[in-house]
Amino acid sequence: MSVSSLSTQQRQAIESYLALSRELFLELERRLQAASGLSTADWELIVHLLDAGEAGQRPTELAANAGWPTSRVAHQLRRMERRALVERCAHPEDGRGRIVRLTAEGRRRGLAAAPVVDGSLRELVVGALAGDQLIAWGAACQRVLDRVRRTAPETS
């Protein structure tokens, strides 16, 4: 007797996605650590700070760009500050506000990580799917993500 009301095909599809999510995350984590000493959590913030350049970003903007609650960003930034990857500075136009910038070490590690992330995703995801499959998979993932975001409570 099955405890699931999903069909066998539905359950297998979802189980495959969940296994992929776990294993892809772990493989990216392993490769990032080996190449740059960064975690995937570090990378998720560093990539946005690399894009921002010297201007940096406000923590709330960084949270929005990463799709994270602000409390998670605050905790991650503290860990990254202890490792001298980021610094928080007074906002140049609003002395009350703070901005986050990469340190030289954070920028160095981020630049070392970028080709590893791109190469890994190209090898593991793009290389496994034909062009039309990748587009369909991306659209399906976005559709599910949109539904999850509509039903999830707001967090900060």
C-alpha positions as CSV (number, residue, x, y, z in Angstrom):
1,M,0.0,0.0,0.0
2,S,1.4,3.4,-1.0
3,V,1.3,6.4,1.3
4,S,1.5,8.7,-1.6
5,S,-1.5,9.9,-3.7
6,L,1.0,10.7,-6.5
7,S,1.2,8.4,-9.5
8,T,4.4,6.3,-9.9
9,Q,5.5,8.6,-12.8
10,Q,4.8,11.8,-10.8
11,R,6.6,10.4,-7.7
12,Q,9.6,9.3,-9.8
13,A,9.9,12.7,-11.6
14,I,9.8,14.5,-8.3
15,E,12.3,12.1,-6.6
16,S,14.6,12.6,-9.6
17,Y,14.5,16.3,-9.3
18,L,15.1,16.2,-5.5
19,A,18.0,13.9,-5.9
20,L,19.4,16.1,-8.7
21,S,19.1,19.2,-6.5
22,R,21.0,17.5,-3.6
23,E,23.7,16.0,-5.7
24,L,24.3,19.0,-8.0
25,F,24.5,21.3,-4.9
26,L,27.0,18.9,-3.3
27,E,29.1,18.7,-6.4
28,L,29.2,22.4,-6.9
29,E,30.1,22.8,-3.2
30,R,33.0,20.3,-3.6
31,R,34.3,22.0,-6.7
32,L,34.0,25.5,-5.3
33,Q,35.8,24.5,-2.1
34,A,38.6,22.9,-4.1
35,A,39.1,25.8,-6.5
36,S,38.5,28.8,-4.2
37,G,37.8,27.8,-0.7
38,L,34.3,29.3,-1.1
39,S,31.0,27.6,-0.1
40,T,28.0,27.8,-2.4
41,A,26.5,30.2,0.2
42,D,29.6,32.5,-0.2
43,W,29.3,32.2,-4.0
44,E,25.6,33.1,-4.0
45,L,26.4,36.5,-2.5
46,I,29.8,37.1,-4.1
47,V,28.5,36.7,-7.6
48,H,26.2,39.7,-7.0
49,L,28.9,41.7,-5.3
50,L,31.2,41.0,-8.3
51,D,28.5,42.4,-10.6
52,A,28.1,45.5,-8.3
53,G,31.8,46.3,-8.5
54,E,33.3,49.0,-6.2
55,A,29.9,50.5,-5.6
56,G,28.9,47.4,-3.5
57,Q,25.3,46.7,-2.5
58,R,23.1,47.4,0.4
59,P,22.4,44.3,2.4
60,T,18.7,44.5,1.6
61,E,19.5,44.8,-2.1
62,L,21.9,41.8,-1.8
63,A,19.2,39.8,-0.1
64,A,16.7,40.6,-2.9
65,N,19.2,39.7,-5.6
66,A,20.1,36.4,-4.0
67,G,16.5,35.6,-3.2
68,W,17.4,35.2,0.5
69,P,15.7,36.5,3.7
70,T,17.7,39.5,5.1
71,S,18.4,37.6,8.3
72,R,20.1,34.8,6.3
73,V,22.2,37.4,4.4
74,A,23.2,39.1,7.7
75,H,24.4,35.8,9.2
76,Q,26.3,34.9,6.0
77,L,27.9,38.3,5.8
78,R,29.2,38.0,9.4
79,R,30.8,34.6,8.5
80,M,32.3,36.2,5.3
81,E,33.6,39.2,7.2
82,R,35.4,37.0,9.7
83,R,37.2,35.4,6.7
84,A,38.0,38.8,5.2
85,L,35.9,38.2,2.1
86,V,33.6,41.3,2.5
87,E,33.5,44.5,4.4
88,R,30.6,46.7,5.4
89,C,31.1,50.4,5.0
90,A,29.0,53.5,5.4
91,H,27.0,54.3,2.3
92,P,28.7,57.3,0.6
93,E,25.4,59.1,0.0
94,D,23.5,58.1,3.1
95,G,25.8,57.9,6.2
96,R,23.1,56.0,8.1
97,G,23.0,53.2,5.5
98,R,25.6,50.5,5.0
99,I,26.9,48.9,1.9
100,V,28.7,45.6,1.4
101,R,31.8,45.4,-0.8
102,L,34.2,42.6,-1.6
103,T,37.7,42.8,-0.1
104,A,40.6,42.1,-2.4
105,E,40.6,38.6,-1.1
106,G,36.9,38.2,-1.7
107,R,37.3,39.5,-5.3
108,R,40.3,37.2,-5.9
109,R,38.4,34.1,-4.7
110,G,35.2,35.1,-6.5
111,L,37.1,35.5,-9.8
112,A,38.7,32.1,-9.2
113,A,35.3,30.6,-8.6
114,A,33.5,32.0,-11.6
115,P,35.0,29.8,-14.3
116,V,34.6,26.8,-12.0
117,V,30.9,27.4,-11.5
118,D,30.3,28.1,-15.2
119,G,32.3,25.1,-16.3
120,S,30.6,22.8,-13.8
121,L,27.1,24.0,-14.9
122,R,28.1,23.7,-18.6
123,E,29.4,20.1,-18.0
124,L,26.8,18.8,-15.6
125,V,23.6,20.5,-16.8
126,V,24.0,22.1,-20.2
127,G,26.0,19.1,-21.5
128,A,23.3,16.6,-20.4
129,L,20.4,18.3,-22.2
130,A,19.8,19.2,-25.8
131,G,19.0,22.8,-26.4
132,D,15.2,22.4,-26.5
133,Q,15.3,20.1,-23.4
134,L,17.3,22.8,-21.5
135,I,14.8,25.5,-22.5
136,A,11.8,23.2,-21.5
137,W,13.5,22.3,-18.2
138,G,14.2,25.9,-17.4
139,A,10.6,26.9,-18.1
140,A,9.3,24.0,-16.0
141,C,11.6,25.0,-13.1
142,Q,10.5,28.6,-13.3
143,R,6.9,27.7,-13.3
144,V,7.2,25.6,-10.2
145,L,9.4,28.3,-8.6
146,D,6.8,30.9,-9.3
147,R,4.1,28.8,-7.6
148,V,6.3,28.1,-4.6
149,R,7.0,31.9,-4.2
150,R,3.3,32.7,-4.5
151,T,2.4,30.3,-1.7
152,A,5.4,30.8,0.6
153,P,5.0,33.3,3.5
154,E,7.2,36.5,3.4
155,T,10.4,36.1,5.5
156,S,13.0,38.5,6.5
